[in-house]
Amino acid sequence: MSTTLVSIAGAGALAGALLLVAPAAHAAPPTKEECVDAHGKGQDYREAGKLVEASKAFQVCGDLACPDLVRNDCSRFADEIERLQPTVTFAARDGAQRDLIETAVFVDGALVTSRLGDGTAHEIDPGHHTVRFVHAGQDSIVEVVVNEGEKGRAIVGTFMGPTAPGASPAAAPSTPEAKRPAAPLIVVGLGAAAAAAGGVLLGVGFAKLPSVCSLSTHECAAPPKDPVFDTASNAVTLVNVGAVVGGVGVLAVAGSLIGYFVQPRRPAQATAALAPRLVPWVGARGTGLTVAGSF
């Protein structure tokens, strides 16, 4: 009976030894069809700005089992992606700038890491992302725009400490909304009105011009002192006035729009102080209103 037990134990040890020396199983190399498919998908991902997925696809078709033409393409594409691929690091800190290691990080709703502290750089697609840090049941949201080729950008979530019992949390100082002064937009409206009025005058002038008269030659096919000359003169005056008024209006619109967009934004209070306003005045020769403001 004891001999049988020894034999069984010896067989178990032998099996265990075989398991230890047996080589680890490897994934099967990609087929030719899988290589070609990954080659196409990788380029599609790259065009769509999904560099992380593109890198994975080019790693597949860069396998030695793939045809030389496909493998060479994918190796070159993978090098290009490596240069363009941005990476980011994450950190979470409290109000005293102490690191909060037990913090989970989600990027665009997907969990990236459940704990910080190793300083690992993570690959990320270029573009806008919403990063959510979760620590002790609290959230800290950070909106970021990551550029191609940006390496090791640090994204930090900040958590403020709890307030003392019975004390209400201090309201964060509000940053006044920055706006551009609206005065140029008023000029845009006046310029548009002038341009419209000029167009009307041009239309009326051309309509009143007698058919026997030519605006280009300033001549009329009529006998001297014919009333048609007076009509033509009035029509030409309307055309000239309309051209001037309309041209001034167009220039005012263009100049004011350019001035509006190139001027820096100012806090709302400063913008209100610079806004145009009517100011009454009294002088020796009478009274009136004037427009005051900054343009």
C-alpha positions as CSV (number, residue, x, y, z in Angstrom):
1,M,0.0,0.0,0.0
2,S,2.8,2.4,0.9
3,T,4.6,1.6,-2.4
4,T,1.5,2.7,-4.4
5,L,1.4,6.0,-2.5
6,V,5.0,6.7,-3.2
7,S,4.5,6.0,-6.9
8,I,1.5,8.3,-7.1
9,A,3.4,11.1,-5.3
10,G,6.4,10.6,-7.7
11,A,4.1,10.8,-10.7
12,G,2.6,14.1,-9.3
13,A,6.0,15.6,-8.8
14,L,7.0,14.7,-12.4
15,A,3.8,16.3,-13.7
16,G,4.6,19.4,-11.7
17,A,8.1,19.6,-13.1
18,L,6.8,19.2,-16.7
19,L,4.4,22.1,-16.1
20,L,7.2,24.3,-14.8
21,V,9.4,23.7,-17.9
22,A,6.6,23.8,-20.4
23,P,6.8,26.9,-22.6
24,A,4.2,29.6,-22.1
25,A,1.5,29.7,-24.8
26,H,1.8,32.5,-27.4
27,A,-1.0,34.1,-29.4
28,A,-1.2,32.9,-32.9
29,P,0.4,35.2,-35.5
30,P,-2.0,37.2,-37.6
31,T,-3.2,35.7,-40.9
32,K,-2.7,37.5,-44.2
33,E,-6.3,38.7,-44.1
34,E,-5.9,40.0,-40.6
35,C,-2.7,41.9,-41.6
36,V,-4.4,43.6,-44.6
37,D,-7.5,44.4,-42.4
38,A,-5.3,46.0,-39.7
39,H,-3.4,47.9,-42.4
40,G,-6.6,49.5,-43.6
41,K,-8.2,50.1,-40.2
42,G,-5.0,51.7,-38.8
43,Q,-5.1,54.3,-41.6
44,D,-8.8,55.0,-41.0
45,Y,-8.1,55.5,-37.2
46,R,-5.3,57.8,-38.0
47,E,-7.4,60.0,-40.3
48,A,-10.1,60.1,-37.6
49,G,-7.6,61.3,-35.0
50,K,-7.8,58.0,-33.0
51,L,-4.1,57.6,-32.6
52,V,-4.4,55.0,-29.8
53,E,-6.4,52.6,-31.9
54,A,-4.3,53.3,-34.9
55,S,-1.1,52.4,-33.0
56,K,-2.7,49.0,-31.9
57,A,-3.7,48.3,-35.5
58,F,-0.2,49.0,-36.9
59,Q,1.3,46.8,-34.3
60,V,-0.8,43.9,-35.6
61,C,0.1,44.4,-39.3
62,G,3.7,45.1,-38.3
63,D,4.1,41.5,-37.2
64,L,6.8,39.4,-38.9
65,A,4.0,37.0,-40.1
66,C,2.6,39.7,-42.3
67,P,3.6,40.2,-46.0
68,D,6.7,42.4,-46.4
69,L,4.8,45.2,-48.2
70,V,2.2,45.4,-45.5
71,R,4.6,45.0,-42.7
72,N,7.0,47.8,-44.0
73,D,4.0,50.2,-44.4
74,C,2.8,49.5,-40.9
75,S,6.2,49.8,-39.3
76,R,6.6,53.2,-41.0
77,F,3.1,54.3,-39.9
78,A,3.7,53.1,-36.4
79,D,6.8,55.3,-36.2
80,E,4.8,58.3,-37.4
81,I,2.1,57.6,-34.8
82,E,4.7,57.4,-32.1
83,R,5.8,60.9,-32.9
84,L,2.3,62.3,-33.1
85,Q,0.9,60.4,-30.1
86,P,0.3,62.7,-27.1
87,T,0.7,61.4,-23.6
88,V,-0.6,62.7,-20.3
89,T,0.1,62.1,-16.6
90,F,-2.5,62.4,-13.8
91,A,-2.2,63.8,-10.3
92,A,-4.8,64.7,-7.6
93,R,-4.1,67.2,-4.8
94,D,-5.9,68.7,-1.9
95,G,-6.0,72.4,-1.0
96,A,-2.6,72.1,0.7
97,Q,-1.1,70.6,-2.5
98,R,-0.7,67.2,-0.9
99,D,-0.9,64.3,-3.3
100,L,-4.1,62.1,-3.1
101,I,-2.9,58.7,-4.3
102,E,-6.3,56.9,-3.7
103,T,-7.9,58.6,-6.6
104,A,-9.6,57.1,-9.7
105,V,-9.3,58.8,-13.1
106,F,-11.9,58.6,-15.9
107,V,-11.3,60.1,-19.3
108,D,-14.5,60.8,-21.3
109,G,-16.3,58.4,-19.0
110,A,-13.8,55.5,-19.4
111,L,-11.8,54.4,-16.4
112,V,-8.0,54.9,-17.0
113,T,-6.6,54.1,-13.6
114,S,-8.1,53.4,-10.2
115,R,-5.1,54.6,-8.2
116,L,-2.4,57.2,-8.7
117,G,1.1,57.3,-7.5
118,D,3.2,55.5,-10.1
119,G,3.6,58.5,-12.4
120,T,2.8,56.5,-15.5
121,A,2.2,58.4,-18.7
122,H,-0.9,57.4,-20.5
123,E,-1.5,57.6,-24.3
124,I,-4.5,59.7,-25.3
125,D,-6.0,60.9,-28.6
126,P,-5.5,64.6,-29.5
127,G,-8.5,66.8,-29.0
128,H,-10.9,67.8,-26.3
129,H,-11.4,65.5,-23.3
130,T,-13.3,65.6,-20.0
131,V,-11.1,64.2,-17.2
132,R,-13.0,63.2,-14.0
133,F,-11.0,62.6,-10.7
134,V,-12.9,60.7,-8.0
135,H,-11.5,60.7,-4.4
136,A,-13.4,59.8,-1.2
137,G,-16.8,60.2,-3.0
138,Q,-15.9,63.7,-4.4
139,D,-15.4,64.6,-8.0
140,S,-13.1,67.1,-9.7
141,I,-13.7,67.7,-13.4
142,V,-11.0,69.1,-15.7
143,E,-11.7,70.0,-19.3
144,V,-8.5,69.8,-21.5
145,V,-7.5,70.1,-25.1
146,V,-4.5,67.9,-26.0
147,N,-2.4,68.6,-29.0
148,E,-0.6,66.2,-31.4
149,G,2.9,65.4,-30.3
150,E,2.4,66.8,-26.7
151,K,4.3,64.5,-24.3
152,G,3.9,64.1,-20.6
153,R,1.3,66.8,-20.1
154,A,0.3,66.9,-16.4
155,I,-3.4,67.1,-15.7
156,V,-4.2,67.8,-12.0
157,G,-7.5,67.4,-10.2
158,T,-7.9,69.6,-7.1
159,F,-10.0,68.7,-4.0
160,M,-10.7,71.2,-1.4
161,G,-10.7,70.0,2.3
162,P,-13.9,69.7,4.3
163,T,-15.1,72.8,6.1
164,A,-15.3,73.1,9.9
165,P,-18.5,71.9,11.6
166,G,-21.3,74.5,11.4
167,A,-19.3,76.6,8.9
168,S,-20.7,77.1,5.5
169,P,-18.2,76.6,2.6
170,A,-16.7,79.8,1.4
171,A,-18.0,80.8,-2.0
172,A,-15.3,80.8,-4.6
173,P,-14.6,84.3,-5.9
174,S,-16.4,84.7,-9.2
175,T,-14.5,85.9,-12.1
176,P,-16.3,88.6,-13.9
177,E,-17.3,87.7,-17.4
178,A,-15.1,89.3,-20.0
179,K,-16.9,91.0,-22.8
180,R,-16.0,93.2,-25.7
181,P,-17.4,96.8,-25.7
182,A,-20.5,96.9,-27.8
183,A,-20.0,100.4,-29.2
184,P,-18.6,99.1,-32.5
185,L,-21.7,97.0,-33.0
186,I,-23.8,100.2,-32.8
187,V,-21.6,101.6,-35.6
188,V,-22.2,98.4,-37.5
189,G,-25.9,99.0,-37.3
190,L,-25.6,102.6,-38.4
191,G,-23.3,101.6,-41.3
192,A,-25.7,98.9,-42.4
193,A,-28.6,101.4,-42.4
194,A,-26.4,103.8,-44.4
195,A,-25.5,101.1,-46.9
196,A,-29.2,100.2,-47.3
197,A,-30.1,103.9,-47.8
198,G,-27.3,104.3,-50.4
199,G,-28.6,101.3,-52.3
200,V,-32.1,102.7,-52.3
201,L,-30.8,106.1,-53.7
202,L,-28.8,104.3,-56.3
203,G,-31.9,102.3,-57.4
204,V,-34.1,105.4,-57.6
205,G,-31.4,107.4,-59.5
206,F,-31.0,104.7,-62.1
207,A,-34.8,104.3,-62.4
208,K,-35.2,108.1,-63.0
209,L,-32.5,108.4,-65.6
210,P,-34.2,109.0,-69.0
211,S,-33.7,106.3,-71.6
212,V,-32.3,108.8,-74.0
213,C,-29.4,109.7,-71.6
214,S,-26.2,107.7,-70.9
215,L,-24.7,107.8,-67.4
216,S,-21.3,106.7,-68.8
217,T,-21.0,109.5,-71.4
218,H,-23.1,112.1,-69.4
219,E,-24.9,112.9,-72.7
220,C,-28.6,112.9,-73.7
221,A,-30.0,112.5,-77.2
222,A,-32.4,115.5,-77.0
223,P,-32.5,119.0,-78.3
224,P,-31.0,121.8,-76.1
225,K,-33.0,123.0,-73.1
226,D,-35.2,119.9,-73.3
227,P,-36.6,119.1,-69.8
228,V,-35.0,115.7,-70.1
229,F,-31.6,117.3,-69.1
230,D,-33.0,118.4,-65.7
231,T,-34.4,115.0,-65.1
232,A,-31.1,113.4,-66.0
233,S,-29.2,115.8,-63.7
234,N,-31.5,114.9,-60.7
235,A,-31.0,111.2,-61.5
236,V,-27.2,111.5,-61.6
237,T,-27.2,113.5,-58.3
238,L,-29.2,110.6,-56.6
239,V,-26.8,108.1,-58.0
240,N,-23.8,110.0,-56.8
241,V,-25.3,110.5,-53.3
242,G,-26.3,106.9,-53.1
243,A,-22.9,105.7,-54.1
244,V,-21.2,107.9,-51.4
245,V,-23.7,107.0,-48.7
246,G,-23.6,103.3,-49.5
247,G,-19.8,103.3,-49.7
248,V,-19.5,105.0,-46.3
249,G,-21.9,102.5,-44.8
250,V,-20.0,99.5,-46.2
251,L,-16.7,100.9,-44.9
252,A,-18.3,101.6,-41.5
253,V,-19.6,98.0,-41.2
254,A,-16.3,96.5,-42.2
255,G,-14.2,98.7,-40.0
256,S,-16.4,98.3,-37.0
257,L,-16.5,94.6,-37.3
258,I,-12.7,94.4,-37.5
259,G,-12.4,96.8,-34.5
260,Y,-14.9,94.7,-32.5
261,F,-13.1,91.4,-32.9
262,V,-9.5,92.7,-32.5
263,Q,-10.2,94.6,-29.3
264,P,-9.4,92.7,-26.1
265,R,-12.2,91.5,-23.8
266,R,-12.8,93.4,-20.6
267,P,-14.7,92.7,-17.4
268,A,-18.4,93.4,-17.6
269,Q,-18.1,96.4,-15.3
270,A,-15.4,98.0,-17.4
271,T,-17.4,97.2,-20.6
272,A,-20.4,98.9,-19.1
273,A,-18.4,102.0,-18.2
274,L,-17.2,102.2,-21.8
275,A,-20.6,101.7,-23.4
276,P,-22.0,104.6,-25.3
277,R,-24.5,106.8,-23.4
278,L,-26.4,110.0,-23.9
279,V,-25.0,112.9,-21.8
280,P,-27.0,116.1,-21.5
281,W,-25.1,119.4,-21.8
282,V,-25.9,123.0,-21.1
283,G,-24.1,125.9,-22.8
284,A,-24.3,129.6,-23.3
285,R,-26.0,129.1,-26.6
286,G,-28.4,126.3,-25.7
287,T,-28.8,122.7,-24.4
288,G,-28.6,119.3,-26.0
289,L,-27.5,115.7,-25.8
290,T,-24.2,114.2,-26.8
291,V,-23.1,110.5,-27.2
292,A,-20.2,109.6,-24.9
293,G,-18.3,106.3,-24.7
294,S,-15.3,104.4,-26.0
295,F,-15.1,103.0,-29.4
